[in-house]
Amino acid sequence: MTVRKTRTVCTTCHARCGAVVYSEDNKIVRVEGDPDSPRSQGVFCGSGLSQKEIHNDTDGRILYPMKRVDWDPKGERHPETRGTSEFERISWDEALDIITEECFRIKDEYGPEAIVTGQGTGRTTNHWHCRLNSSLGLEGWSLAPTHVCLMPLMLPNAFTLGIYSDCDGDMANASTIVHWGASPATQRSKAKMILDRIESGQTKYVVIDVRYTDLAKNADYWLQPRPGTDCALALGLMNVLVEEKLYDSDWIEKWTYGFDELAERVRNYPPEKVSKITGVPADDIVGCARLLGTNGPTAFQTILGPGCMHTNAIQTGRAIACLQGMLGHLDVPGGIPINVAFSAMLDDRITLWDPMKDPGRSDLFTFGGEDYPLYKVFGRSNDPATTFEAAITGEPRPVKMMVFIANDPLLCYENANRVHEAITSPNVDTIVSKDFYFSPTTKLADIVLPSSDWSERDTIDEELFGGLVISSERAVDPPGECWDDWKFFLEWGKRLNPEHWPWKDEKEMVLWRLRELLGMDMTWEEYVEGAYFKLDDGSGSEGPVYKKYEKGMIRPDRQLGFNTPTGRIEFWCDALARFGYDPLPDYDEPAETPVSQPELAKEYPFTLVTGHRLYAFFHSAWTNIPAQRELYPHPFFLIHPDDAREIGIDNGEWATIESPRGRIKSKAHVTYEILKGVIAVPRHGWRDECKELGLPGYGWDQANPNVLVPSRPAEPRYGATAMRSSLCRVKKGVDFNE
């Protein structure tokens, strides 16, 4: 047969690199980066290249819908045998009929809140998931890790800057680039561009991270704060800007609100004090601040590390947002772009959310909504820990059904032992899991559903492309009866409420979105052949329009300014104050550190940081794929040489890491890249066996760092947890069985 060439997009991670897939007889021959992609310019990584293995080698992959043999939705369900009983193949119609009947039964008996739909990382499906929940009678996500993933960063940006995004800077044109808790080398599409600019002298470079990351060796300043103290560092940097007047006074006067109050607040954080809090030398704080204040425009990339996974998350995000607002490099080349091109992400026409209904209203129940009101309103989800407790106890309301799509909650959420107790609870009638392989959660499910991966889908993903649409055509047909999540939501939704789901297939859904939301009326062939579409930002200009706040192009009312209540950058934020926050950013010590818990630290002396990325994997996926697993065959943790010497651990030696929640096994990687007193455990957990390499899997409980992480206490009003600032201890050797 003739080799077929298909241009598409890899959705393995959030980089969304363009891909060219060569296939023959529905087998992938090779995968390359798309050199014409305006997003990635041909850059591609090993995770994307391994799509060949994922598609061609179906050993272990879930290929058909299945049901647990001793689970009868009309009879005995045997929750005690979850994880041990066998599965039998069923049809998609049978699976969907069972799921739908369970939904109707549970809604009638307990209300729709007793049905929890859980989603993991976004793979083009977020909005359809929300629409499905609307068809169930639910509002919002139901269950998603937005309490720790990006939202604690995006919300402070929205409240402060009027930009509801992570505010990735225009690094291609910046005079200074700041990577704060971000390692772009693990998403390779931007790394080469950044290195080229640094090496050519076009940009200065700052890295702020507890680890010495891959690009830190190129940095003019590498600041290594103690985990969870980034808020204090941002306040200290602003202190220098204020005291040395390293800001544009005209900008501050015209476009900001509450500067005098913020200036008074940051005077409480001189560099010497901040140095004592963070461990960063005072001279480095001063020098870095002077660089930021004199060598603009500055492009920031701030991800999960500094402000998302700590119990002081929201105020940390606020402090970093205020720092960017004080520098003033907004909507200029090399600064923070403000993209006003329409995004389909969570548009009411897709989600079916009623914009007239307040998501914080008292008559709308969400698990944990009373304790975490900011999360209820803006996270629009159930608080995870409260949800899992309800599954176990039935309080404050029962959880009777859980449906997990592209999500392994045992490797996703804090205090994994408690999550396992929830998923195996006899109080939960029905567990459904849709995934590529048998994850630890899938093994516990009553209904198992097969998923297609990115090379096997017809889809669209404009939510992450920033003013672009890049068409995504399937390169190969999925194996067995694997379905894209779009098709699953469509067919399930038709059974729940057919008026909500009028489309024939995924292609019709794509074309409807293009037409309804973006004004692009075209055929499927035109969509595929067009490849790269620039969205109209309403300016009539061919190129970017800058300083749109001066042109009335940002606010819905078309007035000048930013999309905040005052129309200005809000250093003082009344909107957050209404949720009980200090209207100015301020530093609180995280809930479980050697400073806040000195007695506990005597027993657990190390600060635990979990979740840093590795080249080979994305979240907990793909540890069974040989091309990826061979790069990191065994679970490991980072430990400073001084700490390893004190414990008596050598490099490569097995050790036990313990916290008040549990323990895991891991190999020591003794390295100066991590701060003394800190233990860093990657995100991935090495859950899956890799037969080809003869490497074991460690399931959900043997090497999963979330076993160690507390779910309480959490950030007081939003619910972010201490995934990157809690306590642990390390012991030489492993004294527990697999």
C-alpha positions in Angstrom: 0.0 0.0 0.0 1.0 3.6 -0.5 2.4 5.4 2.6 -0.1 8.1 3.7 1.2 11.4 5.1 -1.1 13.2 7.6 -0.5 16.6 9.2 -2.1 16.8 12.7 -1.3 17.9 16.3 0.1 16.0 19.2 -2.0 16.5 22.4 0.2 14.4 24.7 1.0 17.5 26.7 0.0 21.1 26.6 2.7 22.2 24.1 0.5 21.0 21.3 3.3 20.5 18.7 2.5 20.0 15.1 3.0 16.5 13.9 3.3 14.7 10.6 2.3 11.0 10.7 3.3 8.5 8.0 1.2 5.4 8.0 0.7 2.3 5.9 -2.1 -0.3 6.2 -3.3 1.6 9.3 0.1 1.2 11.0 2.3 4.2 11.8 5.5 4.0 10.0 7.1 7.1 11.5 6.2 10.4 13.2 8.0 13.8 12.6 7.5 17.3 13.8 5.6 19.6 11.5 8.1 22.2 10.2 5.2 24.5 9.0 3.4 24.6 12.4 3.3 28.2 13.6 3.3 26.9 17.2 6.3 24.5 17.2 8.2 25.0 13.9 9.0 21.3 13.5 10.2 20.7 17.1 9.0 17.4 18.4 9.9 15.2 21.5 10.2 11.6 22.3 6.8 11.4 23.9 5.2 12.3 20.6 7.4 10.0 18.6 6.3 7.1 20.8 2.8 7.4 19.3 4.1 4.8 16.8 4.4 2.3 19.7 1.2 3.3 21.3 -0.8 2.8 18.2 0.9 -0.2 16.6 1.5 -2.3 19.7 -1.9 -2.9 21.3 -0.6 -5.4 23.9 -2.2 -4.3 27.2 -4.2 -1.5 25.6 -7.9 -1.4 26.4 -9.6 -2.2 23.0 -13.2 -2.9 23.9 -15.8 -1.9 26.5 -15.8 -4.3 29.4 -17.8 -5.1 32.6 -16.7 -6.7 35.8 -18.1 -10.3 35.7 -19.6 -10.3 39.2 -21.0 -6.8 39.0 -24.7 -6.7 38.0 -26.4 -3.3 38.0 -29.7 -5.0 38.5 -28.5 -7.5 41.1 -25.4 -8.1 43.3 -22.6 -5.6 42.7 -19.9 -7.1 45.0 -17.9 -4.0 45.7 -15.5 -6.1 47.8 -14.1 -7.7 44.7 -13.2 -4.5 42.9 -9.6 -4.9 41.7 -9.7 -8.8 41.9 -12.5 -10.0 39.7 -12.2 -10.5 35.9 -13.7 -8.4 33.1 -15.9 -9.6 30.2 -16.3 -7.8 26.9 -19.6 -6.0 26.2 -20.8 -3.7 23.4 -20.7 0.1 23.4 -24.5 0.1 23.3 -24.7 -2.2 26.4 -22.1 -0.1 28.2 -23.8 3.2 27.4 -27.2 1.8 28.3 -26.0 0.6 31.7 -24.3 4.0 32.4 -27.3 5.9 31.4 -29.8 3.8 33.4 -27.5 4.2 36.4 -27.6 8.0 35.9 -31.4 8.1 35.8 -31.8 5.9 38.8 -29.3 7.7 40.9 -30.7 11.1 39.9 -34.1 10.0 40.9 -33.0 8.6 44.3 -30.2 11.0 45.4 -30.1 13.9 43.0 -27.5 14.6 40.2 -24.9 15.6 42.7 -24.5 11.9 43.6 -22.9 11.4 40.2 -19.3 12.6 40.0 -17.6 12.9 36.6 -13.9 13.2 36.9 -11.5 14.5 34.2 -7.8 14.7 34.1 -5.6 16.8 31.9 -7.3 18.6 29.0 -7.0 16.7 25.7 -9.4 18.9 23.7 -12.5 17.7 25.7 -12.9 20.1 28.7 -15.9 22.0 27.3 -17.8 18.8 26.1 -17.3 17.3 29.6 -19.0 20.4 31.0 -21.9 20.1 28.5 -22.3 16.4 29.5 -22.6 17.5 33.1 -25.3 20.0 32.1 -27.2 17.2 30.5 -27.0 15.4 33.9 -28.3 18.4 35.7 -24.9 19.4 37.1 -23.1 22.8 36.8 -19.4 22.9 36.2 -16.7 20.3 36.0 -17.9 18.0 38.8 -14.4 16.8 39.6 -11.1 18.1 38.2 -7.7 18.9 39.7 -8.2 22.7 39.2 -7.7 23.3 42.9 -3.9 22.8 42.2 -3.6 22.9 38.4 -3.2 26.4 36.8 -6.4 27.9 38.2 -4.6 29.2 41.4 -2.4 31.0 39.0 -5.0 32.1 36.4 -7.4 33.5 39.0 -5.0 36.0 40.5 -4.1 37.1 37.0 -7.8 37.6 36.3 -8.4 39.5 39.5 -5.2 41.6 39.2 -4.5 42.0 35.4 -7.9 41.2 34.0 -6.3 38.4 32.0 -7.9 35.0 32.6 -4.9 32.9 31.6 -1.5 31.9 32.8 -0.1 35.0 31.1 2.8 33.3 29.2 5.0 36.1 28.0 6.2 36.9 24.5 9.6 35.3 24.9 10.5 35.7 21.2 10.7 39.5 21.6 11.6 39.9 25.3 14.6 41.7 26.6 14.4 39.7 29.8 12.8 36.2 30.2 11.8 34.9 33.6 11.0 31.3 34.2 9.4 31.0 37.6 8.7 27.4 38.6 8.8 26.4 34.9 11.2 24.3 32.9 10.6 24.9 29.2 13.0 22.2 28.2 10.4 19.6 29.1 8.1 21.2 26.5 10.7 21.5 23.8 9.0 23.8 21.2 10.2 27.0 23.0 13.5 25.8 24.4 15.6 26.3 21.3 14.2 29.8 20.6 15.0 30.8 24.2 18.6 29.4 24.0 19.2 31.1 20.7 18.1 34.5 22.1 20.3 34.0 25.2 23.3 33.0 23.3 23.0 35.9 20.8 22.7 38.4 23.6 19.2 39.4 22.7 17.8 38.6 26.2 18.8 38.4 29.8 17.5 35.3 31.6 16.2 34.7 35.1 15.3 31.3 36.6 13.4 31.0 39.9 13.1 27.4 41.1 13.9 25.2 44.0 15.7 23.0 41.4 18.6 23.8 39.2 16.7 23.3 36.0 18.0 22.5 32.5 18.3 26.1 31.4 19.4 27.5 34.7 23.0 27.3 33.7 22.3 29.9 31.1 20.7 32.3 33.6 21.9 35.7 34.7 20.1 35.1 38.0 19.1 31.7 39.4 17.1 32.3 42.6 16.4 29.2 44.7 13.7 29.9 47.2 12.6 27.6 50.0 9.4 25.8 48.8 6.2 27.8 49.4 8.0 31.2 49.9 7.6 32.6 46.4 5.1 35.1 47.6 7.6 36.7 49.9 10.2 36.7 47.1 7.8 38.6 44.8 7.0 41.1 47.6 10.8 41.5 48.1 11.4 42.2 44.4 8.6 44.8 44.4 10.2 46.3 47.5 13.4 47.1 45.5 11.3 48.4 42.5 9.5 50.8 44.8 12.4 51.9 47.0 14.6 52.6 43.9 11.7 53.9 41.8 12.4 51.4 39.1 8.9 51.8 37.6 7.2 54.0 35.1 5.3 56.6 37.2 3.1 57.6 34.3 2.0 54.0 33.8 1.4 53.5 37.5 -0.7 56.7 37.7 -2.8 56.1 34.6 -3.3 52.3 34.5 -3.1 50.9 38.1 -5.2 51.0 41.2 -3.9 50.8 44.8 -0.3 51.5 44.1 0.3 53.6 47.2 -1.2 50.8 49.4 0.9 48.2 47.7 4.0 50.3 48.1 3.3 50.5 51.8 2.8 46.8 52.0 6.0 45.8 50.2 8.0 48.1 52.5 7.4 45.4 55.1 9.5 43.0 52.9 13.0 44.5 52.5 15.5 42.1 50.9 17.2 41.2 54.2 13.9 40.0 55.7 12.9 38.2 52.5 16.3 36.5 52.4 15.6 35.1 55.9 12.2 33.8 54.8 13.2 32.4 51.4 16.9 31.6 51.7 17.7 33.6 48.6 20.7 36.0 49.2 19.6 39.6 49.6 22.1 40.7 47.0 20.5 38.4 44.4 17.1 39.8 45.2 18.3 43.3 44.7 20.2 42.5 41.6 17.4 40.5 40.0 14.9 43.3 40.8 17.2 45.9 39.2 17.4 43.8 36.1 13.6 43.4 35.9 13.1 47.1 36.5 15.7 48.3 33.9 15.8 45.7 31.1 12.3 45.4 29.9 10.1 44.4 28.3 10.1 41.2 30.5 8.3 38.0 29.6 7.3 35.7 32.4 6.4 32.1 32.3 5.0 31.0 35.6 3.6 27.5 36.0 2.6 25.3 38.9 5.6 25.5 41.2 5.4 28.9 42.9 1.7 29.5 43.4 -0.5 26.6 42.6 0.4 23.7 44.9 0.8 25.4 48.3 -1.6 26.4 51.0 -0.8 30.1 50.3 -1.6 29.7 46.6 -3.9 32.6 45.8 -1.8 35.3 47.6 1.3 33.9 45.9 -0.3 34.2 42.5 -1.5 37.7 43.5 2.0 38.8 44.4 3.5 37.6 41.1 0.7 39.2 39.1 1.2 42.5 41.0 4.9 42.3 40.2 4.1 42.0 36.5 1.6 44.8 36.7 4.2 47.0 38.4 6.7 46.4 35.6 4.0 47.4 33.2 5.0 45.3 30.2 1.4 44.4 29.2 0.3 44.0 25.6 3.6 45.1 24.2 6.1 43.1 22.2 8.2 41.0 24.6 5.7 41.5 27.5 2.4 39.8 28.3 0.2 39.4 25.3 -3.5 40.0 25.8 -5.3 37.8 23.3 -8.8 39.0 22.6 -9.4 36.5 19.8 -12.4 34.4 20.7 -11.8 31.1 22.6 -14.2 28.2 22.7 -12.9 27.3 26.1 -16.0 27.1 28.4 -18.2 29.1 26.1 -21.8 28.9 27.4 -22.9 27.8 24.0 -20.9 24.6 24.5 -21.1 24.1 28.2 -24.8 25.1 28.4 -24.1 27.1 31.5 -26.7 29.8 32.3 -24.8 33.1 32.6 -27.7 34.5 34.6 -27.2 31.9 37.4 -24.6 32.8 40.1 -22.3 29.7 40.5 -21.8 30.8 44.1 -25.5 30.9 45.0 -26.5 29.1 48.2 -29.0 26.8 46.6 -26.3 25.3 44.3 -24.7 22.4 46.2 -21.0 21.4 45.6 -18.9 19.2 47.8 -16.7 21.6 49.8 -18.4 24.7 48.4 -19.1 26.2 51.9 -15.5 25.8 53.0 -13.9 26.9 49.7 -16.3 29.6 48.3 -13.7 30.9 45.8 -13.3 27.5 44.3 -17.0 27.0 44.1 -17.5 30.2 42.1 -14.4 30.1 39.9 -13.1 26.6 40.0 -16.7 25.5 39.4 -16.0 22.0 40.7 -16.4 19.9 43.8 -13.5 20.0 46.2 -11.7 16.7 45.6 -10.9 15.8 49.2 -14.5 16.6 50.3 -15.8 14.5 47.4 -13.7 11.5 48.4 -14.7 11.8 52.0 -18.4 11.8 50.9 -17.8 8.6 48.9 -16.6 6.9 52.1 -19.0 8.4 54.7 -22.0 9.5 52.7 -21.7 13.0 54.3 -22.7 15.7 53.7 -24.4 13.9 50.8 -23.7 10.4 49.2 -21.6 9.8 46.1 -23.1 6.9 44.3 -21.4 6.9 40.9 -18.0 8.0 39.7 -17.0 8.3 36.0 -13.4 9.0 35.3 -12.4 10.1 31.8 -8.6 10.4 31.0 -8.1 10.5 34.7 -6.4 8.2 37.2 -7.4 9.8 40.5 -5.1 7.5 42.5 -2.1 9.1 40.8 -3.7 12.5 40.5 -5.0 13.6 44.0 -3.5 14.1 47.4 -3.6 11.5 50.2 -3.8 8.6 47.7 -4.6 6.0 50.5 -7.8 7.9 51.2 -8.7 8.2 47.5 -8.3 4.4 47.2 -10.6 4.0 50.2 -13.2 6.2 48.4 -13.0 4.3 45.1 -13.4 0.9 46.8 -16.1 2.1 49.1 -19.2 -0.1 49.2 -21.2 3.1 49.4 -20.4 3.9 45.7 -22.6 1.8 43.4 -20.9 2.3 40.1 -17.3 3.1 39.0 -16.6 3.8 35.3 -13.1 4.4 33.9 -12.3 5.4 30.3 -8.5 5.1 29.5 -5.8 3.9 27.2 -4.4 1.2 29.5 -5.5 -0.5 32.7 -4.5 2.2 35.2 -4.8 1.4 38.9 -8.2 3.2 38.9 -9.4 1.3 35.8 -8.5 -2.0 37.5 -11.0 -1.0 40.3 -13.8 0.0 37.9 -17.1 -1.8 37.2 -17.3 -0.6 33.6 -14.1 -0.1 31.5 -14.1 1.9 28.3 -11.4 2.2 25.6 -9.9 5.5 24.5 -8.3 6.6 21.2 -5.1 8.7 21.3 -4.2 11.8 19.3 -3.2 10.2 16.1 -6.5 8.4 16.0 -8.9 11.4 16.4 -10.6 14.0 14.3 -10.7 17.0 16.5 -10.0 20.7 17.1 -8.0 22.4 19.9 -8.1 26.2 19.5 -8.3 26.7 23.3 -4.5 26.4 23.6 -3.4 27.9 20.3 -3.7 31.6 21.2 -5.4 33.3 18.3 -5.0 30.3 15.9 -6.9 27.3 14.7 -4.7 24.4 13.6 -6.7 21.6 12.1 -6.3 18.1 13.6 -7.2 15.2 11.4 -6.9 11.5 12.4 -3.8 9.8 10.8 -4.9 6.3 11.5 -8.1 4.6 12.6 -8.2 3.6 16.3 -7.6 0.0 17.1 -10.4 -2.3 18.3 -13.4 -0.2 19.4 -11.5 2.7 20.9 -13.5 5.9 21.0 -12.4 9.5 21.2 -13.8 11.2 24.3 -15.8 13.5 22.1 -17.7 10.5 20.6 -18.2 9.1 24.1 -19.7 12.4 25.4 -21.8 12.6 22.2 -23.3 9.1 22.4 -23.8 9.3 26.2 -25.3 12.7 26.0 -27.8 11.6 23.3 -29.2 9.1 25.7 -29.4 11.6 28.5 -30.9 14.6 26.6 -30.9 14.3 22.8 -31.8 18.0 22.3 -28.4 18.9 23.8 -26.5 16.6 21.4 -27.8 17.1 17.8 -24.6 16.1 15.9 -24.0 12.9 14.0 -20.3 12.5 14.8 -17.1 14.3 15.9 -16.6 15.9 12.6 -20.0 17.6 12.8 -19.1 18.8 16.3 -15.9 20.4 15.0 -17.6 22.1 12.1 -20.4 23.4 14.4 -17.8 24.9 16.7 -16.0 26.6 13.8 -19.2 28.0 12.5 -21.0 28.9 15.7 -18.2 30.2 17.8 -15.6 31.4 15.3 -17.7 32.4 12.3 -15.8 29.9 10.1 -18.3 28.1 7.8 -16.5 25.4 5.9 -16.5 21.7 5.0 -14.4 19.1 6.7 -12.1 19.0 3.6 -11.6 22.8 3.8 -10.8 22.6 7.5 -8.2 19.9 6.9 -6.6 21.5 3.9 -6.6 25.0 5.4 -4.4 23.7 8.2 -3.5 27.0 9.9 -6.1 29.7 10.5 -5.5 33.0 12.2 -8.5 34.1 14.2 -9.8 37.6 13.7 -9.1 39.8 16.8 -11.6 42.4 15.6 -8.9 45.0 14.8 -8.9 44.6 11.0 -5.1 44.5 11.2 -3.0 41.8 9.6 -0.4 41.8 12.4 -0.7 42.0 16.2 -2.4 45.0 17.7 -0.6 46.2 20.9 -1.7 48.3 23.8 -5.3 47.3 23.2 -6.2 48.8 26.6 -5.6 52.2 25.0 -8.1 51.4 22.2 -11.1 50.0 24.0 -10.4 46.5 22.6 -10.3 44.5 25.9 -13.3 45.4 28.0 -16.7 44.0 27.1 -18.1 47.5 27.4 -15.5 48.7 24.8 -14.2 51.3 27.3 -10.5 52.0 27.6 -8.6 49.9 30.1 -8.3 46.4 31.4 -11.0 43.8 32.1 -11.2 44.5 35.8 -13.9 46.4 37.8 -11.8 49.6 37.9 -10.5 49.2 34.3 -7.0 49.2 35.8 -4.4 46.8 37.1 -5.7 46.1 40.6 -3.0 46.0 43.2 -5.8 46.6 45.7 -8.5 44.1 44.9 -12.0 44.6 46.4 -13.3 41.6 44.5 -11.0 39.2 46.4 -11.7 41.0 49.6 -15.3 39.9 49.3 -14.1 36.3 49.6 -12.3 37.1 52.8 -8.8 37.8 51.4 -6.6 40.6 52.2 -7.1 43.1 49.3 -3.3 43.4 49.0 -0.9 40.4 48.5 0.7 39.3 51.7 2.8 36.3 52.8 1.7 33.5 55.0 4.0 30.6 55.8 2.7 27.3 54.3 0.8 25.1 56.6 3.3 22.2 57.0 6.9 23.3 56.9 9.8 23.3 59.4 8.9 26.9 60.2 5.1 26.4 60.7 5.3 22.9 62.3 8.7 22.8 64.2 7.6 19.9 66.4 6.5 17.7 63.5 9.7 18.7 61.6 11.7 17.0 64.4 10.3 13.7 63.1 9.9 14.7 59.5 12.8 17.1 58.9 12.7 17.5 55.0 10.4 19.6 52.9 8.8 17.5 50.2 8.3 18.8 46.7 6.4 16.6 44.3 5.5 16.9 40.7 8.5 18.1 38.7 8.4 17.0 35.1 10.6 14.6 33.2 11.2 14.4 29.5 9.7 11.0 29.0 6.3 11.1 30.7 3.3 13.4 31.0 1.6 13.1 34.4 1.3 9.4 35.3 1.0 8.2 31.7 3.3 6.2 29.5 5.6 4.5 32.0 4.7 1.2 30.1 6.0 2.5 26.8 9.6 1.3 26.1 10.8 4.3 24.2 9.9 6.5 27.2 10.5 4.2 30.2 14.1 3.4 29.1 15.0 7.0 29.8 13.9 6.7 33.5 13.6 3.0 34.3 13.1 3.3 38.1 11.4 5.7 40.5 13.8 8.2 42.0 14.0 11.3 44.2 16.4 14.2 44.4 18.4 14.7 47.5 21.3 17.1 48.3 24.7 15.5 48.8 24.9 16.9 52.4 21.6 15.4 53.3 22.4 12.0 51.7 25.7 11.9 53.5 24.0 12.5 56.8 21.5 9.7 56.2 24.2 7.4 54.7 22.5 7.0 51.3 24.6 6.6 48.2 23.6 7.6 44.7 21.3 5.0 43.1 20.5 3.3 46.4 16.9 2.4 47.3 15.3 4.4 50.1 12.0 4.8 51.9 10.3 8.2 51.9 7.7 8.6 54.7 5.3 11.3 55.7 2.4 11.3 58.2 0.2 10.0 55.4 2.2 7.0 54.2 5.4 5.8 52.6 6.9 5.0 49.2 10.1 3.5 47.8 12.4 5.3 45.5 16.1 5.4 44.4 18.3 8.3 45.5 19.6 10.7 42.9 22.2 12.6 44.9 22.6 16.0 43.3 23.4 19.6 43.9 20.5 20.6 41.7 18.1 20.4 44.7 18.1 22.7 47.7 19.6 21.3 50.9 16.7 20.2 53.2 14.4 19.5 50.3 13.3 16.1 48.8 12.0 16.3 45.3 9.9 13.4 43.9 8.8 13.5 40.2 5.1 13.3 39.4 4.9 10.0 37.6 4.8 7.2 40.1 6.1 4.5 37.7 2.8 2.9 38.0 2.9 0.5 34.9 5.0 -2.6 34.1 7.1 -2.4 31.0 7.4 -6.0 29.8 9.6 -5.2 26.9 12.3 -3.8 29.2 11.6 -6.2 32.0 10.8 -3.4 34.4 8.1 -3.7 37.1 5.2 -1.4 37.7 4.7 0.1 41.1 0.9 0.6 41.0 -0.7 3.4 42.9 0.9 2.9 46.3 4.5 1.9 46.0 6.2 4.9 44.3 3.4 7.4 44.0 4.3 10.7 45.7 0.6 11.5 46.3 0.7 8.9 49.0 2.8 11.3 51.0 0.9 14.6 50.3 -1.8 15.9 52.7 -5.2 16.9 51.5 -5.7 19.0 54.7 -5.1 21.7 55.7 -5.7 23.4 52.4 -5.6 27.0 51.2 -8.4 28.6 53.3 -10.9 29.8 50.7 -9.8 28.1 47.5 -8.6 24.7 48.6 -5.2 24.4 47.0 -3.1 21.8 48.8 0.6 21.3 49.8 1.8 19.2 46.9 5.0 21.2 46.9 5.4 22.2 50.5 4.8 19.4 53.1 7.1 17.4 55.4 8.7 14.0 55.0 11.7 11.9 56.2 14.0 9.5 54.3 15.3 6.2 55.5 18.0 4.1 53.9 16.6 0.9 52.3 13.1 -0.5 51.8 11.4 -2.4 54.6 8.0 -3.0 53.2 6.8 -5.5 50.6 5.3 -4.7 47.2 
